[in-house]
Amino acid sequence: MSVAPQVDDAGQVGEAAAPMPAPAVVDVHAHVLFPDVMGLAGAAGPEMGSSDGVSFFRSGDYVLRGVRFVDSPFSDLGRRLELMDRLGIDLQILSPNPLTYFYAAPVEDAVRFARAQNDRTAAATRAHPGRFAGFAQLPMQSPDAAIAELERAVRTLGLVGSYVGSEFNGIPLESRSLDPVWSAHELMGVPVVVHPAPPDVERPVAVQSGARAFDLDIVIGFAHDETAAVARLLFGGVLDRHPALRVHIPHGGGTAPYLKGRLRTAIERRPWGRDLVSRPFDDLWSQLSFDCLLGTDEALRFLVAAEGAQRVMLGSNFAGWDQADDIVARTRMLLESPARERVLAGSALAWFKQVAL
């Protein structure tokens, strides 16, 4: 049974409501945009609308076209619930849009936007108990501000973890300056989700990398950056220094599960790998989990076989350009019990424990 936390008008978590049936399908890859946070990040916006009949979203100088944001399930909770019902999704853990991390913005702008995003996410979970939980956005360019917002989001708003990029305006995941942030996650018992942002999202047009061609930044760029994130968490000692930290990587972990042996061999044989970590590789790897947004049946089967269903979760990229409309039906068809039930909901409820409190 799951229990919905009660949050009063002041935003304080109180006594739990009556138990509700545990969800049978939980979607952990479900970005959301709230119309009333538009424009709260200063010059960076963000802004969503349409021009010449084409939908767009602007974050700074980065403009994404061809994805419908306005009056769509991406930004309208009523439409979202209707589409969830059609796809067979009982509960979503709502997450920030990676276009709106604002790590290059002034800290005060990033804090203002993160607080507003998290407040709206918490309001959605209160308005629709049993249908939504939420991840917290953090201003990671300031570790102190990130810790403060994590504490508020988890302890006051009842959110179930954080949602961050794979680098923070030049600060890499393995930077020792971020150790207090990871320790705060351990202390509060909440995981972090690492979902990259497009590399050019906060760069001026004049210095953008060219990865926008054919949308390579999102079609293959996310997988590259997710793989690199896993490597940095391993090689940079983050997982070793923080044994209670749980990290979730979307899109099947990029290519990391496929390259697991190569990553292990690097630690064992490369000159810099000697004495790099103090704990066994398998212990470090067990701190990672992945979603099943992969695109093919073969990839889904491989991921579950390689990592175990207890560390694989349903992810749809709900309302996004590559939304997996049939992910629930395909998971039910491809997997046998008990792996089926774990991927559909059980792994998420175990990993993000606060969802089931």
Phi, psi and omega in degrees: 000143174249154183233132180278127175292143178263130180237125184279181184296339177273000178085017182265133177287130183235212183294149181284150177280180177298148181300144174242155177302139178296138180294142179272340180223121180238126180258118183260003181235082190215084179290153180219144172240133178255123184305326186276008170258358178299137178084003184272359181253033177067222183297338181285351181090235359278178183213137174227147181178208177217150179221125183054037177080004181249126179292147178214161171223130181244131171228107188063231179268002182266125180237123176255124182246156173089006173243124184280117179253316183286137178052045180224170177300343178295324187237354182244113186294327177297312177296325178299312181297321178298316180290322175303316179297320180293326181274352179082029180259121180280315186219140173242144168263103185293140182226157176297159173279129180299346175284352187237033176287321176061047179285339178268356180282161171306144186305319183296326177291317180295321179294315180300316181292316181300316180298317180294315178301314182291322177298316180291323177297314178297322179297322178296320180292326178290321183288335184226067181299139182086349178251328182229141160237183185210147171262150182264137169275141182232142175279080192289346177291347175233099182307321179297316179293325179295317179296316180299318181287325176299314180299317179295315184295321183277310189279329181260316185269342179081021177285160196252004180168183178247163182226113188227168175278192181255355168200159194229080181054048178097350177270116182281162181305324186275001181303133178298338179295341180267354181306319177298329178293314180293323177297324178296321175299316179298315182299320182272353177070032180240143178281169171241139173258129178253104178239112183299157167261157173304140187298334184262005191297332180242021176259143173299153183306322185296338183241016178289153195279344185093001180288354179289339180304128181058022183056034181299334182296329179255332183289313177239342184296321179299317181297320176300312185289328177292321176297315178296325179297316178299316179298318180292322177297324178282301187290329180278358174081008183298310181294324180293318181286339186231076187295341179264003180280129175251130185236127179254133181242120181289180177052041178066019181079022186066236175250010186301314179300325178291328183261012184308313180297322179293321177295317178298315182296325178300316179295324183284329193238335180288146183305321181285350182278344181296129179059023182291319182231157183257352183242155181301146180305316182297328176293318178296315182297328182292349177279357183256147170222168189218155170260172189254024178280085189238332173100341179225152178297321182297319180293321178297315179298317179300314184298315180294319180293322184282322189252344184088138184297337182289351178236021176236136185230159177288132175218132187246347196047055188307128178067007178272180185295330181246032179310128180273089186300326186256018188297323180292311181297318181294319180296319178296323183284320189277330187252148175261160176290141007269358181301322181303310184292328178293313181292320182293327183203319191301319181295318179296318181293329178282322184284313179259075192301328184294341178299325185263008180283000000 
